[in-house]
Amino acid sequence: MTPDHPDEFTGRPLRIEEVRLVADLRVMHAKVDDLHILAKRLQELHDETDIVTYADKAVLAEDIHKVDELYLWFVKLKEMAEQIKRKRG
């Protein structure tokens, strides 16, 4: 499903797997944006000490773990995008 070059999409309809991927990516982009907005709002309105004090400790720890995993995945995607860009030079 991985095209070597974006021009491979020109002149042909997307396959169902590609349509699903694009739809999933759009949902992901919206959810990441929602999380970013919410986190920024919490930072603006509340002191971090209060957030830690009032948070459910186990849930906060799990949230931090999930965000760490996402961060590492995004770093990997960024590195892959940079490699592809260098190859196409």
C-alpha positions as a Python dict, from the first residue, in 0.01 Angstrom:
ca = {
    (1, 'M'): (0, 0, 0),
    (2, 'T'): (301, 232, 23),
    (3, 'P'): (355, 426, -298),
    (4, 'D'): (711, 521, -388),
    (5, 'H'): (604, 867, -488),
    (6, 'P'): (288, 1075, -432),
    (7, 'D'): (245, 1104, -810),
    (8, 'E'): (134, 739, -805),
    (9, 'F'): (-203, 866, -678),
    (10, 'T'): (-252, 1086, -983),
    (11, 'G'): (-497, 945, -1234),
    (12, 'R'): (-629, 657, -1028),
    (13, 'P'): (-891, 629, -759),
    (14, 'L'): (-779, 537, -410),
    (15, 'R'): (-819, 175, -307),
    (16, 'I'): (-1051, 104, -14),
    (17, 'E'): (-754, 48, 220),
    (18, 'E'): (-615, 388, 126),
    (19, 'V'): (-952, 556, 183),
    (20, 'R'): (-975, 395, 526),
    (21, 'L'): (-622, 508, 611),
    (22, 'V'): (-697, 867, 507),
    (23, 'A'): (-1017, 862, 716),
    (24, 'D'): (-833, 721, 1018),
    (25, 'L'): (-560, 983, 982),
    (26, 'R'): (-817, 1263, 975),
    (27, 'V'): (-973, 1130, 1296),
    (28, 'M'): (-629, 1105, 1455),
    (29, 'H'): (-542, 1463, 1356),
    (30, 'A'): (-865, 1589, 1511),
    (31, 'K'): (-811, 1394, 1834),
    (32, 'V'): (-450, 1512, 1867),
    (33, 'D'): (-571, 1869, 1817),
    (34, 'D'): (-841, 1818, 2081),
    (35, 'L'): (-587, 1682, 2330),
    (36, 'H'): (-350, 1971, 2261),
    (37, 'I'): (-626, 2230, 2312),
    (38, 'L'): (-742, 2066, 2635),
    (39, 'A'): (-390, 2038, 2777),
    (40, 'K'): (-313, 2400, 2690),
    (41, 'R'): (-637, 2513, 2855),
    (42, 'L'): (-554, 2318, 3172),
    (43, 'Q'): (-208, 2477, 3175),
    (44, 'E'): (-359, 2825, 3141),
    (45, 'L'): (-624, 2779, 3409),
    (46, 'H'): (-460, 2563, 3673),
    (47, 'D'): (-131, 2533, 3854),
    (48, 'E'): (53, 2210, 3773),
    (49, 'T'): (84, 2133, 4145),
    (50, 'D'): (-296, 2147, 4175),
    (51, 'I'): (-338, 1924, 3871),
    (52, 'V'): (-108, 1662, 4025),
    (53, 'T'): (-271, 1699, 4367),
    (54, 'Y'): (-629, 1655, 4245),
    (55, 'A'): (-568, 1404, 3967),
    (56, 'D'): (-637, 1036, 4010),
    (57, 'K'): (-273, 928, 4043),
    (58, 'A'): (-311, 594, 3866),
    (59, 'V'): (-506, 746, 3577),
    (60, 'L'): (-259, 1034, 3544),
    (61, 'A'): (33, 789, 3537),
    (62, 'E'): (-142, 586, 3265),
    (63, 'D'): (-218, 902, 3066),
    (64, 'I'): (147, 1006, 3086),
    (65, 'H'): (254, 659, 2969),
    (66, 'K'): (14, 673, 2673),
    (67, 'V'): (135, 1018, 2570),
    (68, 'D'): (497, 900, 2599),
    (69, 'E'): (419, 610, 2363),
    (70, 'L'): (250, 845, 2118),
    (71, 'Y'): (542, 1087, 2133),
    (72, 'L'): (789, 813, 2048),
    (73, 'W'): (571, 698, 1758),
    (74, 'F'): (547, 1054, 1623),
    (75, 'V'): (926, 1092, 1649),
    (76, 'K'): (964, 771, 1447),
    (77, 'L'): (720, 901, 1182),
    (78, 'K'): (907, 1232, 1168),
    (79, 'E'): (1238, 1051, 1115),
    (80, 'M'): (1084, 837, 839),
    (81, 'A'): (943, 1147, 667),
    (82, 'E'): (1283, 1314, 681),
    (83, 'Q'): (1450, 1004, 533),
    (84, 'I'): (1201, 995, 247),
    (85, 'K'): (1250, 1367, 184),
    (86, 'R'): (1630, 1324, 171),
    (87, 'K'): (1598, 1031, -74),
    (88, 'R'): (1385, 1240, -308),
    (89, 'G'): (1627, 1528, -258),
}
